[in-house]
């Protein structure tokens, strides 16, 4: 492993508009812990360092972190975000692939929403059937137990 040349001192880093991890977290809305994680998995490039070894982030890094945060808020998985970042960085790309990825993700979200709505209806149905009093019989627990009302576990 080759030694990295010493980075700028903290004051020099500020003069170069470089930000500490705390500042990058505040500016991007991504926690310092997640910034380190994204760096560790290669979603963002390895940060530059001060002479003292503190991470430094440029405006482009913060912009990339905001992109990741927004993609995560829309439910994209890390692998999908990697692909989107590659497309974002490729100025020669056609928007067709980006649109296809967004449509596929939207369809997947629709399927998940339908599944969750079905779960919600089932739970509401079971809750309506439950007396919710001091009696031990409970249709909710019976359903979870596979319909065995005898209490056999």
N, C-alpha and C positions, 0 to 999 in steps of 0.2 A: 504494500500500500504506500503510495507516494504521499509525502507531506504536503498539505495544502498551504499555499503562501499566506502569510498573515493578511487578514482583511483590514478594513479601515478601523480607526478608533471610533468610538461612539459619536463624538462631535463631527467627525468627517462623514460618518454615515448619515447623520441628520442633514448635513449640508448637501449630500447627494440625494436627498429625498427618500432615503431608505428607512424602513420602519421596523421596530422591534416586533416580536411575536405578539406582545400584548396590544400594541397599536394596530397591527394587522388584524388581530381578532376583533378589536373595536370597530375598525373601518369596514371590515367585510361581514361582520355578524356571525363569523364562524369561531367557535371556541379555540383557544390555544391548543387544547388537547386534540381536537379534530384536525387542526392545521398540522400538528406533528404526525398524526395518523395518515393524513392525505400525503404528506411528504414521504412517510415510510412505505406506503404502497405505490408510490410513483405517480399519484394523481396530480401532484404539483412538483415542480423541479426542486431538487435539493437547495435549501436556502443558503445564501451567502452567509458569512460569519464576520463578526467583529474580531479584533485581535484577541479579545477576551473569550471568544467562542460563542457569543450570543448570535442567534439567528437574525438575519436581515431580509426584509421583503421590499421589493420595488412595487410601484403602482401596477405593473402588469400582473404581478403575483396576486395582489389584492383583487384585481379585476377577475382573475381566474377563480379565486376563492368565492367571489360573489356568484359567478357562473355556476360553480359546483353547488353552492347553497341553494340557488334557485332550482336547479335540476333536481336536487334532493327533495325540495319542497313539493315538486311536481311528481314525486314518487319514482323517479328513475333510479335504477340500481347502479352500483359502482361501475360495472362493466359497460352499461349503457352510457354512463357519463364519460367514461374513457373514450368511447366511440364518438360521442358528441363533441368532446374536446378536440379530438383529432380532426373532425369535420370543421369545427370552428376555426382551427388553426390553418386549415387548407383553404386558401383564398381562391383556388381553382376548382373547388368542389361545386357540384350542382346541388341546388336546393332539394331536388327530388328525393335524395336519400334521407335527408333530414326530415322531410315531410313524412316519408314512409315510416321512419322510426317513431315519430310523434303519433301517427295514426295507429301503429301497432300497440304502442304503449297505452293510448286512449282506449283501445278495444280491450286490452288486458285489464285496465282499471274498471271498465264497464262490467266485465265478468266478475271481478272481485266485489264490486258494489252489489251486483245481483246476488251473489252468494251471501254477503253480509245482510242484505235485506231479508233473504230467506231465513237466516239465523234469527234476525230480529223478530220476524213474524212468529217463528216457532217459540221463542222465549215469551213473547207477549201472550200467545195462546196458552202456554203452560202456566204462566202467572195468573191468567184469568181462571184457570181450572183449580188453582190452589186456593184453599179457604183462608190461608194466612192467619190461622188462629192457634189455639193451644193443643189442637189435635195432632197426633204424630203422622197421619197419612198426608203424603205430599206428592202430587203428580209430577212436580219438577224433579224430585229425587228419584221417583219411579222411572221416569223417562231416562235420566242419566244412568240409572242402573240397568237399563235394557228392558224396562217394563216389569221387572220382578217386584211385585208389591209385598212379597213375603218377608222382605228384609234380609234375604240371604246375600252375603257378600262374597 
